[in-house]
Amino acid sequence: MIIKKLIAKLKPLVPKKLKPFLLLMPPFNYSTPYINSIPKFEQFNVSDYFLFRRDEYETVFIAENNLALTLASPVECKHVFYFFDAHGVLCGSHKIVDSGYHLRLNIDNSMVGDIKIGGFIHQTWYKKLFTDELNSVSQRPLIFQHRGYTGFRKKNNPSSIFSFLHGNFGALYIDKHAKRSSLARLATVHNYTPQYILKPTSMYEFYFLNPVNKDMEIIIELKDDRSNIIHKHATTIKAFSHYRFEISGSPIDGECNITWKSSLPICRAIVFEATGNRFDVFHS
């Protein structure tokens, strides 16, 4: 508390031109996940916040067995998945034990009920003898970060292949009280502009996932080739939920760019692009 009070007094003394840079550095950024102390409890591991779709899409997830990959040998692992709806409320969970390096999970009704679109996290648990052996070698507790790969394909074309993308920024975990928490923190507000041109002949869906335990404001702007704003939209994304922004035809009369403003350090959207019967999915 003393450090926080001291920093609060020092912040007004920072020159205005230097604030955007200095406030991202220690000790001013004490609230960032890199400065906060890591929770200390058995088999602590963090996960990216993944998106699942079960509307007109199928979703599969490739989960990694981190300890098996580290040891280069199969190790029994209990994979646990927690699913959340569009409001960030727990809507299901799934557990499975496997010894392989990777686990392929098809997300279905038995896991999420009738929820069509939502988010999920991945946690792993190992027998104590495995983690004790590795901890004795590393001389520090193991902390695994789960990235994984999420695959999507259209339900009306089951013969097609899945389009995969890796996990997004998150650092979520289930704490020792069985509650969802996150190391991610909101920081300085900034603009994010992907290097991608939007075309009027395609339909786009941008999914923004909020991996922090606070509501996050976001402002989305569409700009023409002269950087004029042709559409602007502001919304608030609830904690641990997601927001879908669709662009189809109007207001796009020609090619344009998209940019958004938020206080999430890495606010990368998951983008679905559909052109006729073809679609693609990628990180912005």
C-alpha positions in Angstrom: 0.0 0.0 0.0 2.9 2.4 0.8 4.4 1.8 -2.7 1.0 2.4 -4.4 0.5 5.7 -2.5 4.0 6.9 -3.3 3.5 6.1 -7.0 0.2 7.9 -7.0 2.0 11.1 -5.7 4.8 10.7 -8.3 2.5 10.3 -11.4 1.5 14.0 -11.6 5.1 15.0 -11.6 5.9 13.0 -14.8 6.2 15.3 -17.9 3.2 15.1 -20.1 5.2 14.0 -23.2 6.9 11.2 -21.3 3.8 9.8 -19.6 2.8 7.4 -22.4 6.2 5.7 -22.1 7.1 6.0 -18.4 3.7 4.8 -17.2 4.3 1.5 -18.9 7.5 0.9 -17.0 8.3 -0.2 -13.4 7.5 1.1 -10.9 4.6 2.9 -12.4 3.0 -0.2 -13.9 2.7 -2.1 -10.7 -0.8 -3.2 -11.8 0.4 -5.1 -14.8 0.5 -8.9 -14.8 4.3 -8.8 -15.0 4.6 -6.9 -11.7 1.8 -8.6 -9.7 3.0 -11.6 -7.6 2.1 -15.0 -9.1 -0.5 -16.9 -7.1 1.2 -19.6 -5.0 -0.8 -22.8 -5.0 -0.2 -26.4 -6.2 0.0 -26.9 -10.0 -0.8 -23.3 -10.9 -1.3 -22.9 -14.7 -2.8 -20.1 -16.9 -4.8 -20.3 -20.1 -5.6 -18.1 -23.0 -9.3 -17.3 -23.5 -10.6 -19.3 -26.4 -13.7 -18.8 -28.6 -16.1 -21.6 -29.5 -18.9 -21.4 -32.1 -21.7 -23.9 -32.5 -24.1 -21.8 -34.5 -23.4 -22.5 -38.2 -19.9 -23.6 -37.3 -18.3 -26.6 -35.6 -15.4 -26.1 -33.2 -12.5 -28.4 -32.2 -9.7 -27.7 -29.9 -6.2 -29.1 -29.9 -5.0 -29.1 -26.2 -1.3 -29.5 -25.3 0.0 -31.8 -22.6 2.7 -29.4 -21.5 4.5 -31.8 -19.1 4.7 -34.6 -21.7 6.1 -32.1 -24.3 8.6 -30.8 -21.7 9.8 -34.4 -20.8 9.5 -35.6 -24.4 7.6 -38.7 -23.1 3.9 -39.5 -22.6 2.6 -38.5 -19.2 -0.9 -39.0 -17.8 -2.7 -35.7 -17.7 -6.2 -34.6 -16.6 -7.4 -32.0 -19.0 -10.2 -29.7 -17.6 -12.2 -27.3 -19.7 -14.4 -24.5 -18.4 -17.0 -23.0 -20.8 -18.7 -19.6 -20.5 -21.6 -18.0 -22.3 -21.8 -14.5 -23.9 -22.3 -12.9 -20.5 -19.2 -14.5 -19.0 -21.3 -17.0 -16.9 -20.1 -20.6 -16.5 -22.3 -22.8 -18.8 -20.4 -26.2 -18.6 -17.2 -28.1 -18.0 -15.5 -31.2 -19.3 -12.8 -33.4 -17.9 -10.8 -36.1 -19.6 -7.6 -38.1 -18.8 -5.1 -38.7 -21.6 -1.3 -39.4 -21.9 -0.7 -38.1 -25.4 1.2 -35.0 -26.3 -1.9 -33.4 -27.7 -5.7 -34.0 -27.1 -8.3 -33.2 -29.8 -11.6 -32.1 -28.3 -14.8 -31.7 -30.3 -17.0 -29.2 -28.4 -20.6 -30.5 -28.3 -23.9 -30.3 -26.5 -22.7 -32.5 -23.6 -20.2 -29.8 -22.7 -22.0 -26.5 -23.3 -25.8 -27.4 -23.5 -27.6 -25.2 -26.0 -25.1 -22.3 -25.8 -24.2 -21.4 -29.4 -21.3 -19.0 -28.9 -19.0 -18.5 -25.9 -15.5 -18.7 -24.5 -13.5 -21.4 -22.6 -10.2 -22.0 -20.8 -8.0 -25.1 -20.4 -6.4 -26.3 -17.2 -4.2 -29.4 -16.6 -3.5 -31.5 -13.5 -0.8 -34.2 -13.0 0.1 -36.8 -10.4 2.3 -35.2 -7.8 5.2 -37.6 -8.4 5.6 -36.2 -11.9 5.6 -32.5 -10.9 7.8 -33.2 -7.8 10.4 -34.8 -10.0 10.6 -32.0 -12.5 10.5 -29.3 -9.7 13.5 -30.9 -8.1 15.4 -30.4 -11.4 14.2 -26.9 -12.1 14.3 -25.8 -8.4 11.3 -23.7 -9.0 7.5 -24.4 -9.3 6.1 -25.3 -12.7 3.8 -22.7 -14.3 2.3 -23.8 -17.7 0.6 -21.4 -20.1 -2.0 -23.0 -22.4 -2.1 -21.6 -25.9 -3.7 -24.4 -27.8 -5.3 -24.3 -31.3 -9.0 -23.7 -32.0 -10.4 -25.0 -35.3 -13.6 -23.9 -37.1 -15.5 -25.1 -40.1 -19.0 -24.7 -41.5 -21.6 -27.3 -40.5 -23.0 -27.4 -43.9 -19.7 -28.6 -45.4 -18.4 -31.4 -43.1 -16.0 -32.7 -45.8 -14.0 -29.4 -45.6 -11.0 -29.0 -43.4 -10.9 -26.9 -40.2 -9.3 -23.5 -40.2 -7.1 -23.2 -37.0 -5.7 -20.3 -35.0 -3.7 -20.2 -31.8 -4.9 -18.9 -28.5 -5.2 -15.2 -27.8 -4.0 -13.1 -24.9 -5.6 -14.2 -21.6 -3.7 -15.6 -18.6 -6.9 -16.9 -16.9 -6.9 -19.6 -14.3 -9.1 -21.4 -11.7 -7.9 -20.4 -8.2 -7.7 -22.6 -5.1 -11.3 -21.5 -4.2 -12.6 -22.8 -7.6 -13.2 -19.3 -8.9 -12.0 -17.9 -12.2 -9.3 -15.3 -12.0 -6.9 -13.6 -14.4 -3.4 -12.2 -14.4 -4.3 -9.9 -17.3 -4.9 -6.2 -16.4 -6.2 -3.1 -18.2 -3.5 -0.6 -19.0 -3.1 2.6 -21.1 -5.8 3.2 -23.7 -4.4 2.8 -27.2 -5.5 2.2 -30.8 -5.1 -1.1 -32.6 -5.2 -1.2 -36.4 -4.7 -4.5 -38.2 -3.0 -4.5 -41.5 -6.0 -5.8 -43.4 -8.3 -4.2 -46.0 -12.1 -4.9 -45.7 -13.9 -5.5 -48.9 -17.6 -4.8 -49.6 -18.0 -8.2 -51.3 -17.3 -10.1 -48.1 -19.0 -10.4 -44.7 -16.9 -10.0 -41.5 -17.4 -11.0 -37.9 -15.0 -9.6 -35.3 -15.0 -11.3 -31.9 -13.5 -9.4 -29.0 -12.9 -11.5 -25.9 -12.4 -9.8 -22.5 -10.0 -11.9 -20.4 -10.0 -9.5 -17.3 -12.3 -9.4 -14.3 -13.4 -5.8 -15.1 -15.7 -4.5 -17.8 -13.8 -3.2 -20.8 -14.8 -0.3 -23.0 -14.0 -0.5 -26.7 -14.5 2.0 -29.6 -14.6 0.7 -33.2 -14.0 2.9 -36.2 -14.2 2.2 -40.0 -12.1 4.4 -42.1 -12.0 5.0 -45.9 -8.8 5.2 -48.0 -8.4 8.8 -46.9 -8.6 8.0 -43.2 -12.1 9.6 -42.9 -14.3 7.9 -40.3 -17.3 6.4 -42.1 -18.7 4.5 -39.1 -18.1 4.6 -35.3 -19.4 2.3 -32.6 -18.7 2.1 -28.9 -19.6 -0.7 -26.5 -18.7 -2.2 -23.1 -17.6 -5.8 -22.9 -18.5 -7.5 -19.6 -15.8 -9.2 -17.6 -14.9 -12.7 -19.1 -17.4 -12.3 -21.9 -17.2 -11.5 -25.6 -18.6 -9.1 -28.1 -19.4 -9.7 -31.8 -19.1 -6.9 -34.4 -20.4 -7.7 -37.8 -19.7 -5.8 -41.1 -21.8 -6.8 -44.1 -22.4 -4.5 -47.1 -23.5 -1.1 -45.6 -21.8 1.0 -44.3 -19.0 -0.2 -46.6 -19.4 1.1 -50.1 -15.8 0.5 -51.0 -12.6 -0.9 -49.4 -11.9 0.4 -45.9 -9.8 -0.2 -42.8 -10.9 -1.0 -39.2 -9.3 0.3 -36.0 -10.4 0.1 -32.4 -9.4 1.7 -29.1 -9.2 -0.2 -25.8 -7.2 -0.5 -22.7 -6.3 -4.2 -23.1 -2.6 -4.5 -23.8 -3.1 -7.0 -26.6 -6.6 -6.5 -28.0 -6.5 -8.8 -30.9 -9.9 -9.8 -32.4 -10.8 -13.1 -33.9 -12.0 -12.5 -37.4 -14.3 -14.6 -39.6 -14.4 -13.6 -43.3 -17.1 -15.1 -45.5 -17.1 -14.7 -49.3 -19.9 -16.7 -50.9 -19.4 -20.3 -49.8 -15.9 -19.8 -48.7 -14.7 -18.6 -45.3 -11.5 -17.9 -43.4 -10.7 -17.3 -39.7 -7.6 -15.5 -38.4 -6.3 -13.2 -35.7 -6.3 -9.5 -36.5 
